[in-house]
Each structure stands twice: as structure tokens, then as C-alpha cells.
């Protein structure tokens, strides 16, 4: 099949790069800075010269991308806050029969896309490989894991086979919501708190108070998932079900395990939300925010304090100085919100 990568960041570059190296025709749609770098220097997936595309087909315009070659599938790899714009543009320019594979993190994005494209065209997907774009067109794969596809679309068999031939580990899921909620559990770990404090995942889980805040956010997420009828399911390379079972253990044990696991799995990559500070838009609303919004009991103080604190920093980067390397400030707020296990801080 011919693929169109809509949104060539780290994820889009990885997917399109490996598919191209496997011999599939791929067209990349990217922002000007990335497109220019790829046109001049190609796309590099790592130091190995066999993992480099010297002349990828890349453009900055969807109409131009479609002129280069009509795709059989669109791989949508934008951020959650760009879904509305992407859905509207695809609805105008893309043939109504072409499926769109949604690799977006968070909850509710497939439903938003369906509002523009129709539910039958959307294929939910998750990527658990840790990858980052060091410079425009230059990727570093931190931890190779795999891809999950969900649903019953008639292109799924061919899609899975072609991705496997490109070197991806593939797992199929019958329930898209269960897959997406399980991925959310991995997305929120050491993400918002790490961004707020400017800390690595290892630092987050080395601090007893911040680690407890993280643990309570995960416990809340599990409660919300249970209320919705979703049990955690393992994703490629990530034992999410084991994470779910482990949340009933004492907090100090969970802290020690997560410090080891998350530090190894994250590598040197900073959390995704770290880059949202001061940008006036963030995926936190579809991550921690999704947990808060979906809770029928309105009892998610850990996710709420992370959401509302991140919201302040997203809107005003100067506010970050209050929290960077000051865990007591975040813990004081967490205590005020009523997060269990957080001591009541007093002025």
C-alpha cells in the first residue's frame, strides 16, 4: 500500500521511515522546518547508514502530497490538540474511502476524528516504542517495542502484515477503548509531574512525595477504567496488566519498581508534556484531563492537581519557575486537593 504520513514528528518519522526502508511508497507531510531539513539531508532513524533515507518524498501541503501520489492509507501522527484542524483538512481533500490510522495519545481523539471523517474510516492504533526527534529529520529510538491496532476494519490484515514486514512488532485488539485506556496509563506515568518540576523520570520516582502523587494518579486511572468496564491489557513490550495489579501493593514497593522500570524505558527522553509549557496548548487535557472528565464519582484529586497545574504552565511559562526543582510547591497543592498519602503542608 502507499502511505501518507500526516504529521512528520518523531512518531511519523519512525513509522514512515521504516516503511520506506522496507520498500513501501511513503509520502511525508511535515512542517516547513522539518520538511526543509529532510529535503536537504534526508531522514535518519539512527547512526546506522542502513537506517537512513537520503531522499524522502516530503511536502508541507496536503493537496501537494496528494498530487505526489494518492495514498491507500493515512497515518495520522499529530498531537491531540491538532486533531480538529487535521480532521477538517482531511475531510475536504481526502477521498472518502481512504482509511485514517490514528496513532494519537489520549482519550476521545478517534471520536473527534469520526465527527469529520466517519467512524468506519478510523483505525485506532498505539505506538509503544520510545522515540524522539533530536533535530529536524534526525531520530533516536530510545526503546523499541511495537504497535497495537484495534477494531475490525477490512484493511487491518494487510496493514498488520506490511508493518510486520517493516520490522514492527504488531498486536491486534478487539476493543479499541481498552487499548487506548491502557496506553493512557503508560502516557501519564512521570509525565505531568516531570514536566512541572523539570525532572527526569528517575528523579520523580526517587522522591517519596512526588512518587506517591504519581501512584495515586495511576490508582485513580484504574478506578475510572474499572467504572467504564475497561481492564488494563498488555501492549507490545509493556506489561500494563502487571502495572494494574501492582497498584494494590504498598506505595514504597510500587515506587522502587517504577523507579527502575520507567527510568530504563524512558531513556534520556524528556516527557512529552515538558515541551507544552508556554505553548498555549497541551495533550494533558486528553491524558490526565480524560481521567478527571470520565470519573463518575468526581474523586480524582491527583490527576486534577496535575492537570490544573500543567494548565497554568501551558498558558504562562513564567509560572514554571515556581515549581522547577521545587517539589514542595507541588506537594503543597496536592495536599490541598486531598491527594491520599500526601502530608498536609502548612505555610
Protein Blocks (a to p, Z undefined) as FASTA:
>chain_A
ZZddehiafklmmmmmmmmmnopacdddddfklmmmmmmnopafbjblklccfbacddfb
fklmmmnoccfbdcdfbdfklmmmmmmmmmmmpcfkbccddfbgcehjlmmmmmmnopkl
pccdddfbdcddfbghiacdfbdcbdcdedjdfklmmmmmmmmmnopacdddfblmlmmm
mmmmmmmgoklmmmmnopafklmmmpmklmmmmmmmmmmmmmmmmmnopacdddehiafk
lmmmmmmpcfklmmmmmmmmmmmmnmmaccfklmmgonlpafklmmmmmmmmmpmnlpaf
klmmmmmmmmmmmmmmklmmmmgoplklmmmmmmmnopghiacddZZ
